[in-house]
Amino acid sequence: MSKAKLVITAITRSGISQAEAARRYDISQATVSRWMKRYRAEGEAAFEPRSRRPHHNPAATPTVVVQAVLAERDRLVATGHDAGPDTIRWHLQQAGAPAPSRATIARILTANGRVRPEPKKKPKSAYIRFEAEQPNETWQFDYTHYPLIDDTDTEIITWLDDHSRYLLHLSAHPRITGPIVLTTFTATIDEYGSPASTLTDNGMVYTVRHSATGVRGGRNAFERYLADHNITQKNGRGSHPQTQGKVERFQQTLKNWLRRQPVQPATIQALQDLLDQFRHEYNHDRPHRALDRRTPAAAYAARPKAAPASEPADRTHNRVRHDKVSEGTVTLRHASRLHHIGIGRAWNGHRVILLVQDLQITVVHAVTGQLLRDLTLDTSRDYQPQKHQGPNPH
């Protein structure tokens, strides 16, 4: 029983005065008067405590913004795209609409039942991520199944750049075989150049090293091609798909998109047409959270490309160093001697990546990929100026 009900009942049933009720129940007369006024106006509803929520909240998100967020969420889900707060915010910005913060969008989605809170779910920040430093440093490969409208099974092959998530190749086949793996791989090389390494699982189309019936030390055609071209072959551990996590996650995104299409494919060619459409959207129209909201195409083009060790030196970087610009310079140790490379004081505090092949050094911005310096190290001097200073004319 609320204290208001106790006091009001004592006054109306026992006949005591408001002043007496105030003394008996140790409350102020003003409070008793307020409760009695509510009782006369509202009846027994006065027994219940009122909400302290203000009638107006100037800081509340405007209704038009809430509606825009929900509409964009529903649109993305309906078309089979990822529809998290970051993605929604990016699309609103591209459309020139008001875009609240990520946290505000998350609250709107939760309050309106678009997402279900999972407080016990392990946060993404808790996972340890591994990422190649350069485009073409590692290509991940895998294939997955997708049925045609008559339930005929097909298999979709994917080549994905580990650094940028750029979708290098995507095609559908009745069945993935060793020759198809090699054919699609070499076709992708013709378009993008050779990778320094590949990362796959231990399927027989990639490697026969674990075959129970194969000859010990033998190789299939794909393995021979990699060895002949000095491309490092990496394979994930058995029963550990997280090693190929990027391509595994991509396949989930792809299948979600395919299932949302209004017309399901009846032939492999129809499926391929959808894959071509998705590949363009994925590479050029969809920002990626892990890429600082850049598209895979932008991330792939932002840095110099890695290459196998047998490639010419000017295309190969055999050392990667991370640094922060301080006093306008970054440091690099060569042959036990420390050198200072001029970048410019305007870049103080910015993180950079140094790509080193022998004496050839490329310095790029760690976030944007912007080229800051490209030089040949002069080993005879400690400081490497931004521009060569000629003789003093005076």
C-alpha positions as CSV (number, residue, x, y, z in Angstrom):
1,M,0.0,0.0,0.0
2,S,1.3,3.5,-0.9
3,K,1.7,6.1,1.9
4,A,-0.7,8.4,-0.1
5,K,-3.4,5.8,0.1
6,L,-2.8,5.3,3.8
7,V,-3.0,9.1,4.6
8,I,-6.1,9.7,2.3
9,T,-7.9,6.7,3.8
10,A,-7.2,7.9,7.3
11,I,-8.6,11.4,6.6
12,T,-11.7,10.2,4.6
13,R,-12.6,7.2,6.8
14,S,-11.4,8.2,10.3
15,G,-12.4,11.8,10.1
16,I,-9.1,13.1,11.3
17,S,-7.9,16.5,10.1
18,Q,-5.2,17.0,7.5
19,A,-3.0,18.6,10.1
20,E,-3.4,15.6,12.4
21,A,-2.6,13.2,9.5
22,A,0.5,15.2,8.8
23,R,1.7,14.9,12.4
24,R,0.7,11.2,12.7
25,Y,2.5,10.0,9.6
26,D,5.4,12.4,9.7
27,I,4.9,14.3,6.4
28,S,4.4,17.9,5.6
29,Q,0.9,19.5,5.5
30,A,1.7,20.7,2.0
31,T,2.1,17.1,0.9
32,V,-1.2,16.0,2.5
33,S,-3.0,19.0,0.8
34,R,-1.5,17.9,-2.5
35,W,-2.6,14.3,-2.1
36,M,-6.1,15.3,-1.1
37,K,-6.5,17.7,-4.0
38,R,-5.5,14.8,-6.4
39,Y,-8.0,12.5,-4.6
40,R,-10.9,14.9,-5.1
41,A,-10.0,15.3,-8.8
42,E,-9.0,11.7,-9.7
43,G,-10.5,9.4,-7.2
44,E,-8.6,6.2,-6.4
45,A,-6.0,7.0,-9.2
46,A,-4.5,9.4,-6.7
47,F,-3.3,6.4,-4.6
48,E,-0.7,5.5,-7.3
49,P,2.6,7.3,-7.6
50,R,2.9,9.5,-10.7
51,S,5.7,9.1,-13.3
52,R,8.5,11.6,-12.8
53,R,9.3,11.6,-16.5
54,P,9.1,15.2,-17.9
55,H,6.3,16.1,-20.2
56,H,8.8,17.4,-22.8
57,N,12.4,16.4,-23.6
58,P,14.2,18.9,-25.8
59,A,17.1,16.5,-26.2
60,A,15.0,13.7,-27.6
61,T,15.8,12.5,-31.1
62,P,13.3,14.2,-33.5
63,T,10.6,11.9,-34.8
64,V,11.6,12.4,-38.4
65,V,15.1,11.2,-37.7
66,V,13.8,8.1,-35.9
67,Q,11.6,7.3,-38.9
68,A,14.5,7.8,-41.3
69,V,16.7,5.4,-39.3
70,L,14.0,2.7,-39.1
71,A,13.2,3.1,-42.8
72,E,16.8,2.7,-43.8
73,R,17.1,-0.4,-41.5
74,D,14.1,-2.0,-43.1
75,R,15.3,-1.2,-46.6
76,L,18.8,-2.7,-46.0
77,V,17.3,-5.8,-44.4
78,A,14.8,-6.2,-47.3
79,T,17.5,-6.1,-49.9
80,G,19.7,-8.6,-48.0
81,H,22.4,-6.2,-46.9
82,D,24.1,-5.8,-43.5
83,A,22.0,-3.3,-41.5
84,G,24.0,-2.4,-38.4
85,P,24.2,1.1,-36.9
86,D,27.4,2.0,-38.7
87,T,26.0,0.9,-42.1
88,I,22.7,2.8,-41.5
89,R,24.6,5.9,-40.6
90,W,26.8,5.8,-43.7
91,H,23.8,5.4,-46.0
92,L,22.0,8.3,-44.3
93,Q,25.0,10.5,-44.8
94,Q,25.3,9.5,-48.5
95,A,21.7,10.4,-49.0
96,G,22.2,13.8,-47.3
97,A,19.8,12.9,-44.5
98,P,20.4,13.8,-40.8
99,A,22.6,11.0,-39.4
100,P,22.7,10.7,-35.6
101,S,25.6,9.0,-33.8
102,R,26.1,5.2,-33.9
103,A,25.0,4.9,-30.3
104,T,21.8,6.9,-31.0
105,I,21.0,4.7,-33.9
106,A,21.6,1.6,-31.8
107,R,19.2,2.9,-29.2
108,I,16.5,3.6,-31.8
109,L,16.8,0.1,-33.2
110,T,16.5,-1.5,-29.8
111,A,13.6,0.7,-28.6
112,N,11.7,-0.1,-31.8
113,G,12.2,-3.8,-31.7
114,R,14.5,-4.0,-34.8
115,V,17.3,-5.7,-32.8
116,R,17.3,-7.8,-29.7
117,P,20.0,-6.9,-27.1
118,E,22.4,-9.7,-26.3
119,P,24.4,-8.5,-23.3
120,K,26.2,-11.9,-22.9
121,K,27.4,-12.0,-26.4
122,K,31.1,-11.6,-26.8
123,P,31.9,-8.2,-28.2
124,K,33.7,-7.9,-31.5
125,S,36.5,-6.0,-29.9
126,A,37.4,-9.1,-27.9
127,Y,38.4,-11.0,-31.0
128,I,42.0,-11.0,-32.2
129,R,42.1,-10.1,-35.8
130,F,44.9,-10.8,-38.3
131,E,45.2,-8.7,-41.4
132,A,47.7,-8.5,-44.2
133,E,49.6,-5.2,-44.4
134,Q,49.3,-4.8,-48.2
135,P,46.8,-5.7,-51.0
136,N,47.9,-8.9,-52.7
137,E,49.9,-10.0,-49.7
138,T,47.4,-12.8,-49.0
139,W,44.4,-14.0,-51.0
140,Q,41.8,-16.1,-49.1
141,F,39.9,-18.7,-51.1
142,D,36.9,-20.9,-50.4
143,Y,33.7,-22.1,-52.0
144,T,30.2,-22.6,-50.8
145,H,26.9,-24.2,-52.0
146,Y,23.8,-22.5,-53.3
147,P,20.7,-24.2,-54.8
148,L,18.9,-23.2,-57.9
149,I,15.1,-22.7,-57.8
150,D,14.6,-26.4,-58.7
151,D,17.0,-27.4,-55.8
152,T,19.9,-28.2,-58.2
153,D,23.1,-27.7,-56.2
154,T,25.7,-25.3,-57.4
155,E,29.0,-24.3,-55.9
156,I,30.3,-20.7,-55.8
157,I,34.0,-20.0,-55.7
158,T,35.5,-16.9,-54.1
159,W,38.9,-15.2,-54.2
160,L,39.1,-12.4,-51.5
161,D,42.0,-10.1,-50.8
162,D,42.9,-10.4,-47.1
163,H,44.0,-6.8,-46.5
164,S,41.2,-4.9,-48.3
165,R,38.4,-7.5,-48.4
166,Y,38.3,-6.7,-52.1
167,L,36.3,-9.4,-53.9
168,L,38.7,-10.4,-56.7
169,H,36.7,-13.3,-58.2
170,L,33.2,-14.7,-57.7
171,S,31.8,-17.4,-60.0
172,A,29.2,-20.3,-60.0
173,H,29.9,-23.8,-61.2
174,P,28.1,-27.2,-61.1
175,R,31.0,-28.5,-59.0
176,I,34.3,-27.1,-57.9
177,T,37.3,-29.2,-59.1
178,G,41.0,-28.8,-59.0
179,P,41.2,-27.5,-62.6
180,I,38.5,-24.9,-61.8
181,V,40.5,-23.7,-58.8
182,L,43.6,-23.3,-60.9
183,T,41.7,-21.7,-63.9
184,T,40.0,-19.1,-61.7
185,F,43.2,-18.4,-59.8
186,T,45.2,-17.7,-63.0
187,A,42.4,-15.6,-64.5
188,T,42.4,-13.5,-61.3
189,I,46.2,-13.1,-61.5
190,D,45.9,-11.9,-65.1
191,E,43.6,-9.1,-63.9
192,Y,45.2,-8.2,-60.5
193,G,48.8,-9.5,-60.6
194,S,50.2,-12.4,-58.5
195,P,49.7,-12.5,-54.7
196,A,52.5,-13.1,-52.3
197,S,50.6,-15.9,-50.7
198,T,47.3,-17.8,-50.6
199,L,45.3,-19.0,-47.6
200,T,42.8,-21.9,-47.9
201,D,41.6,-24.8,-45.9
202,N,43.0,-28.3,-46.4
203,G,40.5,-29.5,-49.1
204,M,41.8,-31.8,-51.8
205,V,41.3,-29.1,-54.5
206,Y,44.0,-27.0,-52.8
207,T,46.4,-29.5,-51.4
208,V,47.1,-33.3,-51.3
209,R,49.6,-33.1,-48.5
210,H,47.1,-34.6,-46.1
211,S,45.6,-37.2,-48.5
212,A,45.5,-40.7,-47.0
213,T,45.9,-42.2,-50.5
214,G,48.2,-39.6,-52.0
215,V,52.0,-40.0,-52.5
216,R,53.9,-38.4,-49.6
217,G,55.3,-35.1,-50.8
218,G,53.2,-35.0,-53.9
219,R,51.5,-31.9,-55.3
220,N,48.4,-31.2,-57.3
221,A,48.3,-28.7,-60.2
222,F,47.4,-25.8,-57.9
223,E,50.3,-26.5,-55.5
224,R,52.7,-26.9,-58.4
225,Y,51.7,-23.6,-59.8
226,L,52.3,-21.8,-56.5
227,A,55.7,-23.5,-56.1
228,D,56.8,-22.6,-59.6
229,H,55.8,-19.0,-59.1
230,N,57.2,-18.6,-55.6
231,I,53.8,-17.9,-54.1
232,T,53.6,-19.0,-50.5
233,Q,50.8,-21.5,-49.7
234,K,49.2,-21.3,-46.3
235,N,46.5,-23.7,-45.1
236,G,44.3,-23.3,-42.0
237,R,44.3,-25.9,-39.3
238,G,41.7,-28.7,-39.4
239,S,38.4,-27.9,-37.7
240,H,39.4,-24.3,-37.3
241,P,37.5,-22.2,-39.9
242,Q,38.3,-19.0,-38.1
243,T,41.7,-19.0,-39.9
244,Q,39.7,-18.2,-43.1
245,G,37.3,-16.0,-41.2
246,K,37.1,-13.2,-43.7
247,V,36.0,-15.4,-46.6
248,E,33.7,-17.4,-44.3
249,R,32.0,-14.2,-43.1
250,F,31.8,-13.0,-46.7
251,Q,29.9,-16.2,-47.7
252,Q,27.3,-15.5,-45.1
253,T,26.8,-12.0,-46.4
254,L,26.5,-13.3,-50.0
255,K,24.0,-16.0,-49.1
256,N,21.8,-13.5,-47.1
257,W,21.8,-11.2,-50.1
258,L,21.0,-14.0,-52.6
259,R,18.1,-15.3,-50.5
260,R,16.5,-11.8,-50.4
261,Q,16.4,-11.4,-54.2
262,P,12.8,-11.3,-55.5
263,V,13.6,-13.9,-58.3
264,Q,15.7,-16.9,-57.4
265,P,18.0,-18.2,-60.2
266,A,16.8,-21.0,-62.4
267,T,20.1,-21.6,-64.2
268,I,23.8,-21.2,-63.4
269,Q,24.0,-18.2,-65.8
270,A,21.1,-16.5,-63.9
271,L,23.0,-17.1,-60.7
272,Q,26.2,-15.7,-62.3
273,D,24.3,-12.6,-63.3
274,L,23.3,-12.1,-59.6
275,L,26.9,-12.7,-58.5
276,D,28.2,-10.1,-60.9
277,Q,25.7,-7.6,-59.5
278,F,26.6,-8.4,-55.9
279,R,30.4,-8.2,-56.6
280,H,30.1,-4.7,-57.9
281,E,27.9,-3.6,-55.0
282,Y,30.2,-5.2,-52.5
283,N,33.4,-3.7,-53.9
284,H,32.2,-0.2,-54.7
285,D,28.9,0.6,-52.9
286,R,29.2,-1.0,-49.4
287,P,31.4,0.6,-46.7
288,H,33.2,-1.9,-44.5
289,R,33.4,-1.5,-40.8
290,A,36.9,-3.0,-40.6
291,L,38.1,-0.6,-43.2
292,D,37.3,2.6,-41.4
293,R,34.0,2.8,-43.4
294,R,35.8,2.7,-46.8
295,T,34.8,0.4,-49.6
296,P,37.0,-2.6,-50.4
297,A,37.8,-1.0,-53.8
298,A,39.1,2.1,-52.1
299,A,41.1,0.1,-49.6
300,Y,42.6,-2.1,-52.3
301,A,43.7,0.9,-54.4
302,A,45.2,2.8,-51.4
303,R,48.5,1.0,-50.9
304,P,51.2,-0.5,-53.1
305,K,50.6,-4.1,-54.0
306,A,52.7,-7.0,-52.6
307,A,54.1,-9.6,-54.9
308,P,55.9,-13.0,-54.8
309,A,59.6,-12.9,-53.9
310,S,60.5,-13.6,-57.5
311,E,58.9,-10.4,-58.8
312,P,61.2,-7.4,-59.6
313,A,62.5,-5.5,-56.6
314,D,60.5,-2.4,-57.4
315,R,57.3,-4.4,-57.0
316,T,58.3,-6.2,-53.8
317,H,58.4,-5.0,-50.2
318,N,60.2,-7.4,-47.9
319,R,60.0,-5.4,-44.7
320,V,57.1,-3.5,-43.1
321,R,57.6,-1.1,-40.2
322,H,55.0,0.9,-38.3
323,D,55.9,4.3,-36.8
324,K,54.5,7.6,-35.7
325,V,55.8,10.9,-37.1
326,S,57.7,12.9,-34.4
327,E,59.5,16.2,-35.0
328,G,58.6,15.8,-38.7
329,T,60.5,12.5,-39.1
330,V,60.3,8.7,-38.8
331,T,63.2,6.4,-38.1
332,L,64.5,3.3,-39.9
333,R,67.5,1.1,-39.0
334,H,69.5,-0.2,-41.9
335,A,72.7,-2.2,-41.5
336,S,72.8,-1.4,-37.7
337,R,72.6,2.3,-38.4
338,L,69.6,4.5,-37.5
339,H,68.4,6.9,-40.2
340,H,65.8,9.7,-39.8
341,I,63.5,10.2,-42.8
342,G,61.9,13.6,-43.2
343,I,58.1,13.6,-43.6
344,G,57.1,17.1,-42.5
345,R,56.0,18.5,-39.2
346,A,52.5,18.9,-40.4
347,W,52.2,15.1,-40.0
348,N,53.4,15.0,-36.4
349,G,51.4,12.4,-34.3
350,H,50.1,10.6,-37.4
351,R,50.8,6.9,-37.7
352,V,52.6,5.7,-40.9
353,I,53.7,2.5,-42.5
354,L,57.1,2.1,-44.1
355,L,57.4,-0.4,-46.9
356,V,61.0,-1.4,-47.4
357,Q,62.7,-3.3,-50.2
358,D,66.5,-3.0,-49.8
359,L,67.1,0.7,-50.1
360,Q,63.8,1.6,-51.7
361,I,61.4,3.0,-49.1
362,T,57.7,4.0,-49.5
363,V,56.0,5.8,-46.6
364,V,52.2,5.7,-46.5
365,H,49.6,7.0,-44.0
366,A,48.5,4.1,-41.9
367,V,44.8,5.1,-42.0
368,T,44.2,6.7,-45.4
369,G,46.9,5.0,-47.4
370,Q,48.2,8.4,-48.7
371,L,51.7,8.3,-50.1
372,L,53.9,10.6,-48.0
373,R,57.4,9.7,-49.2
374,D,59.0,7.5,-51.8
375,L,62.8,7.5,-51.7
376,T,66.0,5.6,-52.1
377,L,67.9,5.6,-48.8
378,D,71.2,7.4,-48.8
379,T,73.2,5.2,-46.4
380,S,76.0,7.8,-46.1
381,R,73.9,10.2,-44.1
382,D,71.7,10.0,-41.0
383,Y,69.0,12.5,-42.0
384,Q,67.1,12.0,-45.2
385,P,65.6,15.4,-46.2
386,Q,62.3,15.8,-47.9
387,K,64.0,17.4,-50.9
388,H,67.6,17.4,-52.0
389,Q,69.2,20.7,-51.2
390,G,71.6,22.0,-54.0
391,P,74.6,24.2,-53.4
392,N,74.0,27.5,-51.7
393,P,73.7,30.1,-54.6
394,H,75.3,32.7,-52.4
